[in-house]
Amino acid sequence: MQNIAEFRIIGRVGKIEIKDKVAFLDIAANYSRKVGEDWEDDPHWNRATLFGKNAERADRIGKGDLLHIAGRVRQSSYQREDGERIFHVDLIVERFATLLRGENGRGGD
């Protein structure tokens, strides 16, 4: 049996960074939490990485767009000069769809 580590996020785009053949996407999934008698928005920001064709398609994503992204989770680590090991989790997007264009949307998908 194959082991898997997957993610799925539906959220709004906050920032897009495109560099060479990779794109980085900051996306906020919004949760609600009760504070006293009221419900408040509680956004959780995630940074996702897009490669290949997905990175090419990233130029059509706009700030505020509502996306559904899904993919795999990859953990990496490195050791700093002081000997401390730093761990990092990458969200690698394997597929995405634009569900709703934000007011700054860039075009069709």
C-alpha positions in Angstrom: 0.0 0.0 0.0 1.3 3.4 -0.9 1.6 6.1 1.8 0.3 9.5 0.9 0.3 13.0 2.3 -2.2 15.2 0.6 -3.9 18.6 1.0 -6.9 20.4 -0.3 -7.7 24.1 0.2 -10.5 26.3 -1.0 -9.6 29.9 -0.4 -8.9 33.4 -1.7 -5.6 34.4 -3.3 -3.6 37.0 -1.5 -0.3 37.1 -3.4 1.2 35.4 -6.5 5.0 35.3 -7.1 6.2 33.9 -10.4 9.9 33.1 -10.8 11.2 31.3 -13.9 9.3 28.0 -14.0 7.9 28.0 -10.5 5.1 30.0 -8.9 4.3 30.7 -5.3 0.8 31.3 -4.2 -0.4 32.7 -0.8 -4.0 31.5 -0.3 -6.3 32.2 2.7 -8.7 29.6 3.9 -11.3 31.3 6.1 -12.7 29.7 9.1 -15.2 31.0 11.6 -14.7 31.0 15.4 -17.0 32.1 18.2 -15.8 35.0 20.3 -18.2 35.6 23.1 -21.7 35.6 21.5 -20.4 36.6 18.0 -18.8 34.7 15.1 -15.6 36.1 13.7 -13.6 35.3 10.5 -10.4 33.5 11.3 -8.3 33.3 8.1 -5.4 30.8 7.9 -2.7 31.7 5.3 -1.0 28.9 3.3 1.9 29.2 0.8 1.7 26.7 -2.1 4.2 26.0 -4.8 3.3 25.4 -8.5 5.6 23.8 -11.1 5.3 23.0 -14.8 2.0 23.6 -16.5 0.4 24.8 -13.2 3.1 27.4 -12.9 2.4 28.5 -16.5 -1.3 28.8 -15.7 -0.6 30.9 -12.6 -0.3 34.1 -14.7 -4.1 33.8 -15.1 -4.8 33.9 -11.4 -5.6 37.2 -9.8 -5.6 38.5 -6.2 -8.9 37.8 -4.6 -9.8 34.8 -6.8 -11.4 31.9 -5.0 -9.4 28.8 -5.9 -9.7 25.1 -5.1 -6.1 23.7 -4.9 -5.0 20.2 -4.2 -1.7 18.3 -4.1 0.9 16.7 -2.1 2.8 17.6 1.1 6.5 17.5 1.1 8.7 18.0 4.1 12.3 19.2 3.8 15.0 20.2 6.3 18.4 21.8 6.4 20.9 22.4 9.1 21.9 26.0 10.0 25.5 27.0 10.6 24.8 27.0 14.4 23.8 23.3 14.1 20.1 23.8 14.5 17.9 21.7 12.1 15.2 23.7 10.4 12.1 21.9 9.1 9.9 23.2 6.3 6.6 21.9 4.8 6.0 22.5 1.1 2.5 22.3 -0.4 3.0 21.2 -4.0 0.0 22.0 -6.1 -0.9 19.1 -8.5 -4.3 20.6 -9.7 -6.2 23.7 -9.2 -9.4 25.4 -10.4 -10.7 28.9 -10.3 -14.1 28.8 -8.6 -14.8 32.6 -8.6 -12.9 35.6 -10.0 -12.0 38.3 -7.5 -12.3 42.0 -8.5 -8.7 41.9 -9.7 -9.1 38.7 -11.7 -6.8 38.5 -14.8 -8.7 36.4 -17.2 -10.3 33.0 -18.1 -9.1 29.6 -16.9 
